[in-house]
């Protein structure tokens, strides 16, 4: 009986998991964006230029720390079922295109890549439209560094799960930021 189980495990591990999984980097990549409106003028939304505002209202962000100049350190933590949380540390540069549009971007060559773009646009009737897009890319030497089942589940499956988590995080950000803005501007 044990011999049969060992043979099944051996077959599953060495035959069902393509060897190419071990020969190349394992990449989880997720992109998402949201657009929403708030009953505030653009002038009342200067908080969106603050990394502290983002950190307070975006779940999964443990901290955003200014290093020097326009360089920031983001610590991210995403819960992963049946495994330890996926963590990422991103060093990014903030590019302020104007007072209502900024982009945080990691260097392309980094193992963990993050791009977060926030744009606030005026709308009629003293309202504003907020556009937020995020891209996360985690690269590891093999899938086991993500999750013990990652080689079986594959990059695409895990990328879809991370995108779902990002969608959830941004939707919570909308609720949290609206609540904070209402309290501040009430």
TORTIBA-420043 format. One record per residue: residue number from 1; chain; x, y, z of N, C-alpha, C, O, CB in turn. Coordinates in steps of 0.2 Angstrom, whole numbers, plus 2048, in hexadecimal, padded with zeros to 3 digits. Atoms other than C-alpha are relative to their C-alpha. Last residue first. Glycine has a CB too. Layout:
BEGIN
 num chaine n.c1 n.c2 n.c3 ca.c1 ca.c2 ca.c3 c.c1 c.c2 c.c3 o.c1 o.c2 o.c3 cb.c1 cb.c2 cb.c3
 NUM      A    X    Y    Z     X     Y     Z    X    Y    Z    X    Y    Z     X     Y     Z
...
# end
This chain:
BEGIN
 num chaine n.c1 n.c2 n.c3 ca.c1 ca.c2 ca.c3 c.c1 c.c2 c.c3 o.c1 o.c2 o.c3 cb.c1 cb.c2 cb.c3
 186      A  806  7FF  7FE   7A8   952   821  7FF  806  803  7F9  808  805   7FE   7FA   805
 185      A  803  7FA  803   7B8   953   817  7F9  801  802  7F5  805  7FF   800   7FE   7F8
 184      A  7FB  7FA  800   7C3   948   822  7FC  806  7FD  7FD  80C  800   806   7FE   7FC
 183      A  7FF  7FE  7F9   7B5   93B   827  804  807  800  803  80B  804   804   7FB   804
 182      A  806  7FD  7FD   7AF   93A   815  801  803  807  7FE  808  809   7FA   7FB   800
 181      A  802  7F9  803   7C0   938   80E  7FA  803  803  7FA  809  804   800   7FF   7F9
 180      A  7FB  7FB  7FD   7C4   92A   81B  7FF  807  7FD  7FF  80C  801   807   7FE   7FF
 179      A  802  7FF  7F9   7B4   920   816  805  806  803  802  80A  807   800   7FA   804
 178      A  806  7FC  800   7B7   923   803  7FE  801  808  7FC  807  809   7FA   7FC   7FD
 177      A  7FE  7FA  802   7C9   91C   806  7FA  805  800  7FA  80B  802   804   801   7F9
 176      A  7FD  7FD  7FB   7C3   90D   80F  802  807  7FF  801  80C  803   807   7FC   802
 175      A  804  7FF  7FA   7B6   908   803  804  804  805  801  809  808   7FD   7F9   803
 174      A  805  7FB  801   7C1   90B   7F4  7FB  801  806  7FA  807  807   7FB   7FD   7FA
 173      A  7FD  7FA  800   7D0   902   7FC  7FA  806  7FE  7FA  80B  801   805   801   7FB
 172      A  7FF  7FE  7F9   7C5   8F3   7FF  803  807  801  801  80B  805   804   7FB   805
 171      A  807  7FF  7FE   7C1   8F2   7ED  7FF  802  807  7FB  807  809   7FC   7FA   7FF
 170      A  801  7FA  803   7D4   8F4   7E9  7F8  802  802  7F7  808  803   801   800   7F9
 169      A  7FC  7FB  7FD   7D8   8E6   7F5  7FE  807  7FE  7FD  80B  802   808   7FF   7FF
 168      A  803  800  7F9   7CA   8DA   7EE  804  806  804  800  80A  807   801   7FA   804
 167      A  807  7FD  801   7D0   8DE   7DC  7FD  801  807  7FA  806  808   7FC   7FB   7FC
 166      A  7FF  7F9  801   7E2   8DA   7E2  7FA  804  7FF  7F9  80A  801   805   801   7FA
 165      A  7FE  7FD  7FA   7DD   8CA   7EA  801  808  7FF  7FF  80C  803   807   7FD   803
 164      A  806  7FF  7FC   7D4   8C5   7DA  802  803  807  7FD  807  809   7FE   7F9   801
 163      A  804  7FB  803   7E4   8C9   7D0  7F9  801  804  7F7  807  805   7FE   7FF   7F9
 162      A  7FD  7F9  7FE   7EE   8BF   7DC  7FC  806  7FD  7FB  80B  801   808   800   7FE
 161      A  801  7FF  7F9   7E3   8B0   7D9  802  807  803  7FF  80A  807   802   7FA   804
 160      A  807  7FE  7FF   7E4   8B3   7C6  7FE  800  807  7FA  805  809   7FC   7FA   7FD
 159      A  800  7F9  802   7F7   8B3   7C7  7F8  802  800  7F7  808  802   802   801   7F9
 158      A  7FE  7FC  7FA   7F6   8A3   7D1  800  807  7FE  7FE  80B  802   808   7FE   802
 157      A  805  801  7FB   7EC   89A   7C3  802  805  806  7FE  808  809   800   7F9   803
 156      A  807  7FD  803   7F7   8A1   7B5  7FB  800  806  7F8  805  808   7FE   7FD   7FA
 155      A  7FF  7F9  800   808   89C   7BE  7F9  804  7FF  7F7  809  802   805   803   7FB
 154      A  7FE  7FD  805   803   88A   7C1  800  808  801  7FD  80A  805   7FD   7FF   7FA
 153      A  805  7FC  802   7F9   880   7CD  802  805  7FA  7FD  806  7F6   7FE   805   806
 152      A  806  804  803   804   871   7CD  7FB  805  7FE  7F8  804  7F9   7FD   7FC   805
 151      A  7FE  803  807   814   87B   7CF  7FA  7FC  7FD  7FA  7FC  7F7   806   7FB   802
 150      A  7FF  7FB  805   80B   887   7DC  803  7FC  7F9  800  7FE  7F4   805   805   801
 149      A  804  803  806   805   879   7E7  801  804  7FA  7FF  802  7F5   7F9   800   802
 148      A  7FE  807  801   812   87C   7F5  7FD  7FD  7FA  7FF  7F8  7F8   7FF   7FC   807
 147      A  805  804  7FD   810   88F   7F3  802  7F9  7FF  804  7F7  7F9   7F8   801   7FE
 146      A  807  7FD  7FF   81A   89D   7EE  7FC  7FC  804  7F9  7FF  809   7FD   802   7F9
 145      A  7FF  7FA  7FC   82C   897   7F0  7FA  804  801  7F9  809  805   806   804   7FD
 144      A  800  802  7F9   826   886   7E9  801  806  805  7FF  806  80B   805   7FB   801
 143      A  807  7FF  7FE   823   88F   7D8  7FF  7FE  808  7FB  801  80B   7FB   7FC   7FD
 142      A  805  805  802   835   890   7D4  7FA  801  804  7FA  805  809   804   7F9   802
 141      A  7FC  805  803   843   89D   7D3  7FC  7FA  7FE  7FD  7F6  7F9   806   7FF   803
 140      A  7FC  805  7FC   836   8AA   7D8  804  7FB  7FC  802  7FA  7F6   7FC   7FD   805
 139      A  7FC  805  804   82F   8B9   7CF  804  7FC  805  807  7FF  809   804   804   7FB
 138      A  7FC  804  7FC   820   8C3   7D6  804  7FB  7FC  801  7F7  7F9   7FC   7FD   806
 137      A  7FC  806  803   818   8D0   7CB  805  7FD  805  809  801  807   803   802   7F9
 136      A  7FB  804  7FC   80B   8DC   7D1  803  7FA  7FC  7FF  7F7  7F9   7FC   7FE   807
 135      A  7FD  806  803   802   8E9   7C6  805  7FD  805  809  801  808   803   802   7F9
 134      A  7FA  803  7FD   7F6   8F6   7CD  802  7FA  7FC  7FE  7F6  7F9   7FE   7FD   807
 133      A  7FE  807  803   7EA   902   7C6  806  7FE  803  80B  801  805   802   801   7F8
 132      A  7FA  803  7FD   7E1   910   7CF  801  7F9  7FC  7FC  7F5  7FB   7FE   7FE   807
 131      A  7FE  806  804   7D5   91C   7C6  806  7FD  804  80B  801  805   801   802   7F9
 130      A  7F9  803  7FE   7CC   929   7D1  801  7F9  7FC  7FD  7F5  7FC   800   7FF   808
 129      A  7FF  807  802   7BE   933   7CA  807  7FE  802  80C  802  800   7FE   7FF   7F8
 128      A  7FA  802  803   7B9   944   7D2  800  7F8  7FF  7FD  7F4  802   806   801   805
 127      A  7FE  807  7FF   7AA   94D   7D7  806  7FF  7FC  809  802  7F8   7FA   7FB   7FD
 126      A  7FB  800  7FB   7A6   960   7D8  802  7F9  802  803  7F7  808   7FD   804   806
 125      A  803  7FF  7FA   797   95F   7CD  804  7FF  806  802  7FB  80B   7FA   7FB   800
 124      A  805  7FA  7FF   7A0   95A   7BD  7FD  7FF  807  7FE  7FA  80B   7FA   7FF   7FB
 123      A  807  802  804   7AF   94E   7BE  7FC  806  802  7FD  80A  806   7FD   7F9   803
 122      A  807  7FC  7FE   7C1   952   7C3  7FB  7FE  7FB  7FB  7FC  7F6   802   807   7FF
 121      A  803  7FC  805   7CE   944   7C1  7FA  804  802  7F6  801  805   7FF   7FC   7F9
 120      A  806  7FD  7FE   7D9   93B   7CE  7FE  805  7FB  802  80A  7F9   801   804   807
 119      A  802  7FA  803   7E6   92F   7C8  7F9  803  802  7F4  7FF  802   800   7FF   7F8
 118      A  806  7FD  7FD   7EF   922   7D2  7FF  806  7FC  803  80B  7FC   801   801   807
 117      A  802  7F9  803   7FB   916   7CA  7FA  802  802  7F5  7FF  803   800   7FF   7F8
 116      A  806  7FE  7FE   803   907   7D3  7FF  807  7FD  803  80C  7FF   800   800   808
 115      A  801  7F9  803   811   8FD   7CB  7F9  802  803  7F4  7FE  802   800   800   7F8
 114      A  806  7FD  7FE   819   8EF   7D5  7FF  806  7FC  804  80A  7FC   7FF   801   808
 113      A  801  7FA  803   827   8E2   7D1  7F9  803  801  7F4  7FF  802   800   7FF   7F8
 112      A  807  7FE  7FE   82E   8D5   7DD  7FF  807  7FC  802  80C  7FE   7FE   800   807
 111      A  803  807  800   83E   8CD   7D6  7F8  802  801  7F4  7FE  7FE   803   7FC   806
 110      A  801  802  7F9   844   8DF   7D1  7FC  7F9  800  7F8  7F8  7FB   7FD   805   804
 109      A  7FC  806  7FE   84A   8E1   7BF  7FF  7FD  807  802  7F8  808   807   802   7FF
 108      A  802  805  804   83C   8ED   7B9  804  7F9  802  801  7F4  802   801   801   7F9
 107      A  7FB  802  806   840   8F9   7C7  7FE  7FA  7FD  7FC  7F5  800   807   800   803
 106      A  7FA  803  7FE   830   8FC   7D2  805  7FF  7FA  803  800  7F4   7FF   7F9   803
 105      A  7FE  805  804   823   909   7CD  807  7FD  803  80B  801  804   801   802   7F9
 104      A  7FB  803  7FC   818   915   7D7  802  7FA  7FB  7FE  7F6  7FA   7FE   7FE   807
 103      A  7FF  807  802   80E   920   7CB  806  7FE  805  80B  801  805   802   7FF   7F9
 102      A  7F9  802  7FE   806   931   7CF  800  7F8  7FF  7FB  7F5  7FF   801   801   808
 101      A  7FE  806  804   7F8   93B   7C8  807  7FE  802  80C  802  801   800   801   7F8
 100      A  805  805  800   7EE   949   7D0  802  7FA  7FD  7FD  7F5  7FC   7FA   803   7FD
  99      A  803  800  7F9   7FB   956   7D5  7FB  7FB  801  7F9  7F9  806   7FE   806   802
  98      A  803  7FA  7FE   804   952   7C5  7FD  7FF  806  7FE  7FA  809   7FB   803   7FA
  97      A  801  7FD  807   80F   944   7BD  7FD  807  801  7FE  80C  7FD   7FC   7FC   7FC
  96      A  806  7FB  800   816   940   7CE  7FF  803  7FA  803  808  7F8   800   805   806
  95      A  800  7FB  805   821   931   7CC  7FA  804  800  7F5  801  7FF   801   7FD   7F9
  94      A  806  7FC  802   824   927   7DB  801  805  7FB  806  809  7FC   7FD   803   807
  93      A  7FE  7F9  801   833   91A   7DB  7F9  804  7FE  7F5  801  7FA   805   802   7FA
  92      A  803  7FD  805   830   909   7E2  802  808  800  803  80B  805   7F8   800   7FF
  91      A  7FD  7F9  800   838   8FD   7ED  7FE  803  7FA  7FF  801  7F4   808   800   800
  90      A  7FF  7FD  806   82C   8EE   7EF  804  807  801  801  80B  805   7FA   801   7FC
  89      A  7FD  7F9  7FE   82C   8E2   7FD  802  803  7F9  806  800  7F5   807   7FF   804
  88      A  7FC  7FD  805   821   8D3   7FA  802  807  802  7FF  80B  806   7FC   801   7F9
  87      A  7FE  7F9  7FE   818   8C7   805  805  803  7FA  808  7FF  7F6   804   800   806
  86      A  7FB  7FE  805   80E   8B8   801  802  807  802  7FD  80B  802   7FD   800   7F8
  85      A  802  7FA  804   805   8B2   811  806  802  7FB  80C  801  7FC   7FF   806   804
  84      A  7FF  7F9  7FD   80A   8A1   817  7FE  805  7FB  7FE  804  7F5   808   800   802
  83      A  7F9  7FF  800   801   892   80F  801  807  804  7FD  80A  806   803   801   7F9
  82      A  7FC  806  7FE   7F0   889   80F  808  802  7FF  80B  7FD  7FD   7FE   7FB   7FB
  81      A  803  806  7FD   7E7   898   807  805  7FB  801  809  7FA  7FC   7FA   7FE   7FC
  80      A  800  805  805   7F3   8A8   803  7FD  7F9  804  7FF  7F7  809   807   7FE   7FD
  79      A  802  807  7FD   7F0   8B8   80C  800  7FB  7FB  7FD  7FC  7F5   7FA   800   804
  78      A  806  802  803   7F9   8C7   803  7FF  7F9  803  803  7F4  803   801   7FF   7F8
  77      A  801  807  7FE   806   8D1   80C  7F9  7FE  7FE  7F4  801  7FF   800   800   808
  76      A  807  802  801   80E   8E1   805  7FF  7F9  802  804  7F5  802   7FF   800   7F8
  75      A  801  807  7FD   81C   8EB   80B  7F9  7FE  7FF  7F4  801  802   802   800   808
  74      A  807  802  7FF   81F   8FB   800  801  7F9  803  805  7F5  800   7FC   800   7FA
  73      A  800  807  7FF   830   904   801  7F9  7FE  802  7F6  800  807   805   7FE   806
  72      A  804  803  7FB   830   915   7F9  801  7F9  801  802  7F5  7FC   7F9   802   7FF
  71      A  800  807  7FF   83C   91F   7EF  7FC  7FE  806  7FD  801  80B   808   7FE   800
  70      A  806  803  802   837   931   7EA  800  7F8  800  7FC  7F5  7FD   7FF   802   7F9
  69      A  803  7FD  806   844   93A   7F4  7FA  7FD  7FE  7F5  7FD  802   805   7FF   7FA
  68      A  7FD  7FA  802   84B   92D   800  7FD  803  7FA  7FC  7FF  7F5   808   800   800
  67      A  7F9  801  7FF   843   91E   809  804  806  7FF  807  809  804   803   7FB   7FB
  66      A  7FC  7FC  804   831   922   80B  807  7FF  802  809  800  807   7FE   808   800
  65      A  7FB  7FC  7FD   828   914   813  804  804  7FB  807  801  7F6   805   7FB   805
  64      A  7FD  7FD  806   818   90B   80D  805  805  804  803  80A  807   7FB   804   7FB
  63      A  7FD  7F9  7FF   812   8FF   81A  803  802  7F9  804  7FF  7F5   806   800   805
  62      A  7FD  800  7F9   809   8EE   81C  802  807  802  801  80A  807   805   7FB   802
  61      A  7FA  7FC  800   7FF   8F0   80C  802  801  808  7FE  804  80B   7FF   808   7FD
  60      A  7FB  803  803   7F3   8E2   80B  807  804  800  80C  801  800   7FF   7FD   7F9
  59      A  7FE  807  7FD   7E4   8EC   80D  806  7FD  7FD  806  7FD  7F7   7FA   7FC   801
  58      A  7FF  805  804   7E5   8FE   805  802  7F9  804  808  7F9  806   805   801   7FA
  57      A  806  802  803   7DE   90B   810  800  7FA  7FB  7FB  7F8  7F9   7FD   806   7FC
  56      A  805  800  7FB   7EC   910   81C  7FA  7FC  7FD  7F6  7F9  801   7FE   807   803
  55      A  7FE  806  7FB   7FA   90C   810  7FA  7FF  805  7F9  7F9  807   806   802   804
  54      A  801  806  804   7F2   917   802  801  7FA  805  7FE  7F5  805   805   7FF   7FA
  53      A  807  801  801   7EF   925   80E  7FF  7FA  7FC  7FB  7F6  7FE   7FE   806   7FB
  52      A  803  802  7F9   801   924   815  7F9  7FE  7FF  7F6  7FA  802   801   805   805
  51      A  7FF  807  7FF   808   924   803  7FD  7FD  806  7FA  7F8  807   807   7FE   800
  50      A  7FC  802  7FA   800   935   801  801  7F9  800  7FC  7F5  800   7FD   803   806
  49      A  7F9  7FF  801   7FB   93C   7F0  804  7FD  805  80B  7FD  805   802   807   7FE
  48      A  7FE  805  805   7EA   935   7F2  807  800  7FE  80A  7FC  7FC   7FB   800   7FA
  47      A  7FE  806  7FC   7E8   940   801  802  7FB  7FC  807  7F7  7FE   7FA   7FE   805
  46      A  7F9  800  800   7E7   94F   7F5  803  7FA  804  809  7F9  803   802   807   803
  45      A  7FD  807  800   7D5   94A   7F2  807  800  800  80A  7FB  7FD   7FD   7FD   7FA
  44      A  801  804  7FA   7CC   95A   7F7  803  7F9  801  802  7F6  806   7F8   800   802
  43      A  7FC  7FD  7FB   7D4   964   7E9  7FF  7FD  807  803  7FD  80B   7FD   807   800
  42      A  7F9  802  800   7CD   957   7DD  804  803  805  809  800  808   803   802   7F9
  41      A  7FD  7FD  806   7BB   95B   7E2  808  7FD  800  80A  7FB  805   800   808   801
  40      A  7FB  7FB  7FE   7B2   94F   7ED  804  803  7FA  804  7FF  7F5   805   7FC   805
  39      A  803  7F9  800   7A3   944   7EA  804  805  803  802  809  808   7F9   800   804
  38      A  801  7FD  7F9   7AD   935   7E6  7FD  807  7FF  7FF  80A  7FB   807   7FF   804
  37      A  801  7F8  7FF   7AE   92B   7D6  7FE  801  807  7FB  7FD  80B   7FA   802   7FB
  36      A  806  7FE  7FC   7B5   91A   7D2  800  807  801  805  80B  800   800   7FC   807
  35      A  802  7F9  801   7C1   912   7C6  7FA  801  804  7F5  7FD  804   7FF   801   7F9
  34      A  807  7FE  7FE   7CA   901   7CA  7FF  808  7FE  804  80B  7FE   7FF   7FF   807
  33      A  801  7F9  7FF   7D9   8F8   7C3  7F9  802  802  7F5  7FD  800   802   804   7F9
  32      A  807  7FF  7FF   7E1   8E7   7C2  7FF  808  801  804  80B  802   7FD   7FD   806
  31      A  802  7F9  802   7F1   8DF   7BD  7F9  801  801  7F4  7FC  800   802   801   7F9
  30      A  807  7FE  800   7F8   8CE   7C4  7FF  808  7FF  803  80C  801   7FD   7FF   807
  29      A  801  7F9  802   808   8C5   7C1  7F9  802  800  7F5  7FE  7FD   803   801   7F8
  28      A  807  7FF  7FF   80F   8B5   7C9  7FF  808  7FF  802  80C  802   7FE   7FE   808
  27      A  802  7F9  7FF   81F   8B0   7C2  7F9  800  801  7F5  7FD  7FD   802   803   7F9
  26      A  807  801  7FF   829   89F   7C4  7FD  807  802  7FF  80B  806   7FE   7FB   806
  25      A  803  7FC  7FB   83A   8A1   7BD  7F9  7FF  801  7F5  7FE  7FB   802   807   800
  24      A  801  7F9  801   840   893   7B2  7FD  803  806  7FA  800  80B   7FB   801   7FA
  23      A  7FA  7FE  804   847   881   7B3  7FF  808  7FE  804  80B  7FC   800   7FD   7F9
  22      A  7FA  7FF  7FD   83D   87B   7C1  805  803  7FC  80A  806  7FF   802   7F9   803
  21      A  801  7FC  7FB   82C   87D   7B9  806  802  804  807  807  807   7FA   7FD   805
  20      A  7FF  7F9  802   833   877   7A9  7FF  804  806  801  80A  806   7FC   802   7FA
  19      A  7F9  7FE  7FD   834   866   7B2  801  807  7FE  806  80A  801   805   7FB   7FD
  18      A  7FB  7FF  806   821   865   7AF  807  802  803  807  806  807   7FE   805   7FB
  17      A  7FD  7FA  800   818   85F   7BF  805  801  7FB  80A  7FD  7FB   803   802   807
  16      A  806  7FB  801   80D   850   7BB  803  808  800  800  80C  7FD   7FB   7FF   805
  15      A  803  800  807   81C   845   7B8  7FA  805  7FF  7FA  807  7F9   7FD   7F9   7FF
  14      A  7FB  7FF  806   828   848   7C6  7FD  7FF  7F9  800  802  7F5   805   7FA   801
  13      A  7FB  7FB  7FF   81C   84C   7D5  805  801  7FA  806  806  7F8   805   7FF   806
  12      A  803  7FA  7FF   80D   842   7D0  805  806  800  805  80B  7FC   7FC   801   806
  11      A  803  7FE  806   817   833   7CB  7FD  807  7FF  7FE  80A  7FB   7FA   7FB   7FE
  10      A  7FB  7FF  804   821   833   7DB  7FE  802  7F9  800  807  7F6   804   7F9   7FF
   9      A  7FC  7F9  7FF   812   836   7E5  805  801  7FB  806  807  7F9   802   800   807
   8      A  805  7FA  803   808   828   7DC  803  806  802  803  80B  7FD   7FA   7FF   804
   7      A  800  800  808   817   81C   7DE  7FC  806  7FE  7FE  809  7F9   7FE   7F9   7FD
   6      A  7FA  7FD  802   819   820   7F1  801  801  7F8  803  806  7F6   806   7FC   803
   5      A  801  7F9  7FF   806   81D   7F3  807  803  7FE  807  809  7FB   7FF   801   808
   4      A  804  7FD  804   808   80C   7EB  7FF  808  800  7FF  80B  7FC   7F9   7FD   800
   3      A  7FC  7FF  806   817   808   7F5  7FC  803  7FB  7FE  807  7F7   802   7F8   7FE
   2      A  7FB  7FB  7FF   80E   80C   805  804  801  7F9  805  807  7F7   805   800   806
   1      A  804  7FA  800   800   800   800  804  806  800  803  80B  7FC   7FB   800   806
# end
